[in-house]
Amino acid sequence: MVRLASGDGPEVLCLQEVPAWALPRLADWSGMTVVGDVAQRPTLGPLPSTAEVGRRLTAVNPGLLRSAFSGQANALLTTLALLERWRCVLNSRGVRGRAGVDPLARLAWAKERRICQAARVGLPNGETAIVANLHASHVSPRIAVTEVERAAVFAAGLAAPGEPVVLAGDFNTTPDLGAHGFDEAGWGIDHVLVRGLPAGEQHAWPEERRRLDGVLLSDHAPVEREVG
């Protein structure tokens, strides 16, 4: 999947739900510089585990087990110069307490850490930009919106005056971030939003582009957008 997504030479590739065991292999698979952050560590029920144990267990039935044992991470891959990097937890205890959701929803929300990672990259024209990658919760639309708003504030807050920002990932909602200067989101829950740079339309890959030997490589169609 990673080889296919990186095969046409994107300057930035944002991944979510990466198994923890796969993080050390991303650079070899893609030929890109990797910024990886584990959101959910590998576990055996309530007990901590290792990435390799998670990989072996998940291999029994990946479609069914998914991240039950392997944990998962966000990864931001780039061929641009990586200058700085940051990370923000989107569903920290303080955020959950202020969101105004019921106690059961807060418990479900706390089950898995959600993060937004960000990096300052050097552009080919000599300028810089902030690129951020997030994976929002799917507990409820209100919770997803809360996390996306937090990610937007986090990414925009890292930018110097006039510095462009790209916010991408699995939003689990169709956001309206116009108040933070981002352009309008397209259809669906996976987005590449831009502030301060010209950008083309967002396109989702058709199924035939993400099939290999008859296997559909992801339950999310990758989305791509030309920026700058």
N, C-alpha and C positions, 0 to 999 in steps of 0.2 A: 504493500500500500504506500509506504513512504517513498520507495523508488519510483512508483508511478506518479505520485504527487509532485516529486521534485524533478521529474524527467525532462520537463520543458524549460528548466532554468529559472524558476521564480527567484526574485531577490529576497522575498520574505515568505515563509510558510508557517502558519500557525496551526498547531495540533492540540486537540483535547482528548481526554480519555486514553492517553498513552499508557500501556501497562508499565509498571515500575521497572520490570526487568529489561524493557526495550530502551530505556533512556541512554545507557552507555553505547548502544548500537546505532543510534540515529545519525551520528556524524558519518559513519562508514556507509550507511545505506543511502544518504542524501548527498554527501560531499559538501555539506554546509556547516557553518558554525552553529552550535546548539546551545540554547539557554533552556535548561530543564528545571522544573519545580514540582516536587511530589505533593499532590493534594491529599490523597488517601494512601496511607502506608499499607503494605501487604499484611494480612491478618489471617488467622485460623479461628474463625468465630471471634470471641473477645480477646484472643491471645495474639501478641505480635508474631509475625512470621518473617520470612525473607523473600526477596524478589525471585530467587530461583525456585523455591518451594511453590510460590504463587504461580510461576510459569508452568511448572510440571502439572499442577492440579488443574489449571485452566485449560491446558492442552487436551484434557480428556473430552471436553465439550465446550469450546470457546463461545459458541453462540448462546449457550444456556448460562454458563457460569460468569461470563464477561469479567467484571472486576471484583467478583465476590472474594477471591483470594489474592489476586495479583496486585491490588492497589491500582491507583491511576495518577497520572501527572499531566501537566500542561507542558508544551514544548514550543519555543519560538526559535525557528531556524532561519538563518540569513546568510547571504553571500556578501552583504554590506559590512563595512567596518563596525564592529561592536565596541561602543565607547563606554557605556555605563548600563547597569541593569538594576531593577528593583522588583519587589513583590508586595502585594497587598492581599490580606485575607478579607474576603467579601462578606463572610457570615460570622464574624467575630461575635463574642458574647454581647458586647455593647451594641452592635448593630441589631442583633436579634431582639434585644430588650426594648429598643426604640421603634421597632417596625410596626407595632400595633397589631400583631397577629395572635391568634389564640394559642393557648399552651401546648396543645397537641401538635399544631403546625410548627411551633418553635422547637419541640423535641425532634420532629422529623428533619427540620432545617439544620439542627446541630449534628446530625448523624455523620455527615461528610463535609470536610472542609472544602470550601470553594475559594479559588484564588484568581487574581489577575496579575500577570507578570508583565513587565514593561522594560523596554530597552531604548537607549538613545543610539541611533545608527547614523553613520556618515553617508550622505547621498552622493551620487556620481558628480553632481554639480558643485561639490565642496561644502554644501550646507548640511544641516542635521535635521533629524525628525525623531519624534517619539513614536514607537510602535508598541501596542499593548495587546495582549492575548488573554481572553477570559473564558471561563466555563461556568455559567450561572446555574443555579439550582432549578429543579423542575417540580418542587413541592407545590407551588401555586403561582399563578401569574403575578400576584402582588409581591411575592418574595423575589421572583426573577427580576421584576422592575427595580426593586430596592437594591439588589446586587449590581445590576447594570448601571444604575445611577451612581453607585459608589465607585464602580470601575471608571466611569467617565470623569468623575471629579478627581480620582487618583491620577489618571493618565494626563488630564489637562493640567493638573497642578504641577506635574514634572516639567512641563514645557516652558522654555524661555519665551519672552515676548515675541510673538510672530512665528514661533517655531511650529511646524505642522505636526499633527497628531493623527495616527491611524489606530482605530480601536476595532479589533476583529475577534471572532470566536463564535462559540455556541451560546447565544443569549437566552435561549429557551423562552423568548418573547420577541415581538416586533416592537422595538423601542422608539421613543421619540426623544432624541437628545439634542433637539434644536436649541434649547436653552443653554447648552454647553458648547454650541458652535459647530456641532457635527451635522453632516448632511442627512437627508432623509433615508431611512432604512427601506430596503426592498421587501419583497414577500418572504415569508418563512421565519425561521428562528436562528439561522446562521447568517452572519453579516460581516461586512467589511465597511466600516464607517470612517469618514475622512473629515478632517478639519484643517483648513489652511492650504490645501493643494487641489488642483483640478483632478478630477477622477472620472473614468468612464462608468458605464453601467455594470452592475454586479451580475455575474452569470453563474448558474449552477450547472455542474457537469451532468450530462445525460447518463443513463444507466450503462449504455454500451461503452462509454469512455472509462468506466470504473469496474468493468468486468475483466477477470483474468482466468482463463481456462474454465469459463462457465460460472465462476464464483463472483458474487457481488462483494466488493472489498470493504464496503462500509455501509451502515444503515443511514448515514447522512451523506447527501450529495455534496462533494466539495464545492465551495464557491470561490470565484476568483474575480479580481478587479484590477484594472490598470490605473495606477495612481502617479501623478506628477507629469 
